[in-house]
Amino acid sequence: MFSMNIVRATRHRVVSQCVSKRHFTAPCLRAVSRKQLDGRRSSFLNPNEVQSPRPPSCCLSSSPPSEDGDLVYTGSLATAVRGVKLFSYSTSGASFFLVPHTLLKTGLVVQSFALKAAFCGVIGFFTFLTPVLLHLITKGYVVRLYHQADGDTYTAITYSVFLTEKKSVFHQRQVRIPAVSKMFTTFYADKMGLLVNPDMFRIPHDYNHLMGYDKPFSFDPDHINDPDKS
């Protein structure tokens, strides 16, 4: 009993010396750290505590609304498609102006007709057919896709022959999925084939609504070709 009183008195004296002299030893640091943890824990559990002024990620400002509707899709290869077509047009134009100069310098003008036809055919293939093939392949690539919820209409932005943005407006009822999957066509909008990447939609439900996957399915053969009753 006497020894316990001595220990308590000694502990009280050590704590008082630490506080008065500001000499923090291991027992003092342990007590201070425990108080700090208790204070942080109470502030975390207190609902009236002022939180950080940083807004959540869902409240951050998004892209401004467009007159075409809400932006639901952005193509990831838009810059690449535009760059490849621009490069093809520039090389074709340069080849078109260099062919006459090449014919005069190499003396092919006075050669046989077969040799000139073969040379012009090879140059003409890379000069004219390559841009045409590139346009046929990439003309359905959707750069951006907007959706009007009021009328359930879509506005697809694609590139024209002259690399300008072309708008195509269609209704969801006009969307038709090809019976056989094609490499450069995801769906048909009234007769125009369009290519999109399902992974690039901001919300997966927008892709399902575009393709009509959210509609109730009917096993009646009479309703297969009638999208309004399916």
C-alpha positions in Angstrom: 0.0 0.0 0.0 2.8 2.3 0.9 4.7 1.5 -2.4 1.6 2.3 -4.5 1.2 5.7 -2.8 4.9 6.5 -3.7 4.3 5.5 -7.3 1.3 7.7 -7.6 3.0 10.7 -6.1 6.0 10.2 -8.3 3.8 10.1 -11.5 2.0 13.2 -10.5 5.3 15.0 -9.9 6.7 14.0 -13.3 3.6 15.2 -15.1 3.6 18.5 -13.4 7.3 19.0 -14.1 6.7 18.2 -17.8 3.9 20.8 -18.1 5.6 23.5 -16.1 9.0 23.2 -17.8 7.7 22.2 -21.2 10.0 19.3 -21.3 8.1 16.6 -23.1 9.2 13.1 -22.4 7.8 9.8 -23.6 4.8 9.9 -21.1 4.0 13.5 -22.0 4.1 12.8 -25.8 1.9 9.7 -25.3 -0.7 11.8 -23.4 -0.7 14.6 -26.0 -1.0 12.3 -28.9 -3.9 10.5 -27.3 -5.7 13.9 -26.8 -5.1 14.8 -30.5 -6.5 11.5 -31.7 -9.6 12.0 -29.5 -10.1 15.5 -30.8 -9.8 14.4 -34.5 -12.2 11.5 -33.9 -14.8 13.8 -32.3 -14.5 16.3 -35.2 -14.9 13.5 -37.7 -18.0 12.1 -36.0 -19.6 15.6 -35.4 -22.0 16.3 -38.3 -21.9 20.1 -37.6 -18.2 20.3 -38.1 -17.2 22.5 -41.0 -15.9 20.3 -43.9 -13.4 21.1 -46.6 -14.6 23.7 -49.1 -13.5 21.5 -52.0 -16.5 20.4 -54.0 -17.1 16.8 -54.9 -16.2 15.5 -58.4 -19.8 15.1 -59.4 -20.4 18.8 -58.8 -17.5 20.0 -61.0 -18.4 22.0 -64.0 -19.0 20.0 -67.2 -19.1 21.0 -70.9 -21.6 23.8 -71.7 -24.9 22.6 -73.2 -25.2 22.6 -76.9 -28.2 23.5 -79.1 -28.1 20.0 -80.5 -28.7 18.4 -77.0 -26.7 16.7 -74.4 -23.2 15.4 -75.4 -23.3 11.6 -74.8 -20.4 10.4 -77.0 -17.0 11.7 -78.1 -14.9 9.7 -80.5 -11.3 9.0 -79.4 -10.0 8.8 -83.0 -11.4 12.1 -84.3 -8.0 13.8 -84.4 -6.3 10.8 -85.9 -9.0 10.5 -88.7 -8.7 14.2 -89.5 -4.9 14.1 -89.6 -4.7 11.0 -91.8 -7.2 12.5 -94.3 -5.4 15.8 -94.3 -2.1 14.1 -94.9 -3.6 12.1 -97.8 -5.1 15.2 -99.4 -1.8 17.1 -99.2 0.3 14.2 -100.7 -2.3 13.8 -103.5 -2.2 17.5 -104.3 1.6 17.4 -104.3 1.7 14.4 -106.6 -0.8 16.0 -109.0 1.5 19.0 -109.5 4.7 16.9 -109.7 3.6 14.3 -112.3 3.9 16.6 -115.4 7.3 17.8 -114.2 8.4 14.2 -113.7 7.2 13.1 -117.1 9.2 15.9 -118.8 12.4 15.3 -116.8 12.5 11.5 -117.2 11.6 11.6 -120.9 8.6 9.4 -120.5 6.6 11.7 -122.7 8.4 10.4 -125.8 8.3 6.8 -124.7 5.6 4.2 -125.7 2.0 4.6 -124.7 2.0 1.5 -122.6 4.9 2.7 -120.4 3.2 6.1 -119.9 -0.2 4.4 -119.1 1.5 2.2 -116.5 3.3 5.1 -114.9 0.2 7.3 -114.8 -1.9 4.5 -113.5 0.4 3.9 -110.5 0.7 7.6 -109.7 -3.1 8.1 -110.2 -3.9 5.2 -107.8 -2.0 6.9 -105.0 -3.1 10.3 -106.0 -6.9 9.9 -106.4 -8.0 6.5 -105.2 -6.3 6.6 -101.7 -8.2 9.8 -100.6 -11.5 8.3 -102.0 -10.9 5.0 -100.1 -10.1 6.8 -96.9 -13.3 8.9 -97.2 -15.4 5.8 -97.8 -13.9 4.1 -94.8 -14.1 7.1 -92.4 -17.2 8.9 -93.6 -19.4 7.1 -91.0 -17.0 7.7 -88.0 -18.9 9.7 -85.4 -16.9 12.5 -83.9 -19.5 13.6 -81.4 -23.1 12.5 -80.7 -25.8 14.6 -79.1 -29.1 13.5 -77.7 -32.3 15.5 -77.4 -34.3 13.9 -74.6 -37.5 15.8 -75.5 -37.9 14.4 -79.0 -35.6 11.4 -78.5 -33.5 12.6 -81.5 -29.8 12.3 -82.1 -27.3 14.5 -83.9 -24.2 12.8 -85.2 -21.2 14.9 -86.1 -19.0 13.4 -88.9 -16.4 14.6 -91.3 -17.3 15.5 -94.9 -15.1 15.2 -97.9 -13.6 18.7 -97.3 -12.8 17.8 -93.6 -15.7 20.0 -92.3 -18.1 18.9 -89.7 -21.3 17.4 -91.0 -24.5 17.1 -88.9 -26.9 14.2 -89.3 -30.1 14.3 -87.3 -32.1 11.1 -86.8 -34.7 9.6 -84.5 -34.1 6.6 -82.2 -36.8 4.7 -84.2 -34.6 5.0 -87.3 -31.7 3.2 -85.7 -31.3 -0.3 -87.2 -28.7 -2.8 -86.2 -27.1 -4.7 -89.1 -27.9 -8.4 -89.2 -24.2 -9.2 -89.9 -21.6 -7.2 -87.9 -19.5 -5.0 -90.1 -16.1 -3.6 -89.5 -16.8 0.1 -90.1 -20.6 0.2 -89.2 -22.1 -0.1 -85.8 -25.6 0.8 -86.7 -27.7 2.3 -89.5 -29.5 5.6 -89.0 -32.2 5.6 -91.7 -29.8 4.4 -94.5 -26.5 5.9 -93.3 -24.0 3.7 -91.6 -22.4 5.1 -88.5 -19.4 3.9 -86.5 -19.1 4.4 -82.7 -17.1 2.8 -79.9 -19.4 1.6 -77.1 -16.7 2.1 -74.5 -16.5 5.9 -75.2 -20.0 6.7 -74.1 -20.1 8.7 -70.9 -23.0 6.7 -69.5 -23.5 3.1 -70.7 -27.3 3.5 -70.6 -27.0 6.1 -73.4 -25.5 3.4 -75.7 -28.2 0.9 -74.7 -30.9 3.5 -75.4 -29.4 4.4 -78.8 -29.3 0.8 -79.9 -32.7 0.0 -78.5 -31.4 -2.5 -75.9 -33.6 -1.0 -73.2 -36.9 -1.8 -75.0 -39.0 -4.8 -73.9 -38.4 -7.8 -76.1 -41.2 -9.7 -77.7 -41.1 -13.3 -79.0 -44.0 -12.7 -81.3 -42.8 -12.9 -85.0 -45.3 -10.2 -86.0 -43.5 -7.7 -83.8 -40.0 -8.3 -85.1 -40.1 -5.8 -87.9 -42.2 -3.3 -85.9 -40.0 -1.4 -83.5 -42.9 0.5 -81.9 -44.5 -2.7 -80.7 -41.4 -4.5 -79.6 
